[in-house]
Amino acid sequence: MTIRILLADDQESVRLGFRLILDSQPDMEVVGEAVDGLQAVELAGRLRPDVVLADIRMPRLDGLEVTRRLAGPEVSDPLRVVVVTTFDLDEYVHTALHNGACGFLLKRSGPALLVEAVRAAVAGDTMISPSVTVRLLKHLRSPTKPKSPFPTESLTDRETEIARLVAKGLTNAEIGSELFISAGTAKTHIANIQRKLDVRNRVGIAAWVWDNGLAA
């Protein structure tokens, strides 16, 4: 199945860069580009893409409102929207997720995370830039909150080590560099950790680490 993607960003250079990255994937195709938020909503309604990548600061309609109109709680047939932005302000993150975004990615995150965010959205998962994840967890963590239960199937020492690096906000490539393993091997370990902890994404792993006082 080819993943059909709509790009919404008022900067032509950004759209071109994203298109080059995504169209190079064998199972992805950019089917439309919007130069402002209103056009994004119109094109999304007509094209019904699998994923919409939306910038926040756009003319006529910002990306947060675009997200609400396409994926908000009141939408009967929501689309998958990933917010991709230069700005990682907490208010943007919370509003985007509240408005139905299934991802929040910083433009500086790089090609690998962009592709991963699209795949996560299609799978019904949520991808949030690692640095944003760490900050949100530090902000939301309560000292009186009960610890998350340890998994029935224990993590190996290597998996615990990788989980702690996830909680630090490292990407797969950075984890691989830190531990002298490939990014693909890191990704496999993370998938096993998610299964053992019964969490859906890196946010769940990081939350488990923070809840149990394992963060370095």
C-alpha angles and dihedrals in degrees: 000000000000115000108227114213134193118203120209115186131123092220113086092201091057093049091049092050093048092046092053091050097045099039088053089066112092093226101040134081131179103224099178147006128213123197095198140020098260092052088049091058092046094048092044090054092050101039100034094207121195091236134017118204106202131186116215102224106058133139123262094008127023123228094253091059090043088055092050092050094047103034109011125129091261094055111106096202105025126195126219110258126187115192111219114186147152091228122074099182112156092235090057093050095049094044093047093051092043089052091056105267113159093202144020115202132175116227090231091059092095138233097294094058091044090057091042091052091053092049091047091052092052090049090053092251131126125239119194123178107263095236090053091048092055094049093047093050092050089050096046100039114111122202090219095051112115116248119261109252118260112250122263088233105052122231116246118241090258092049091050089050091051092046089056091051090050088054089053089058099251119156123229090262092050091048089050091051092047094051099032093244131117122269087242091056090049089051091052091050090050091051089053091048091051090051094049094045092041092231128137103222150356090287089062091049092049092047091052091051093049094043092054096045094245097127112115 
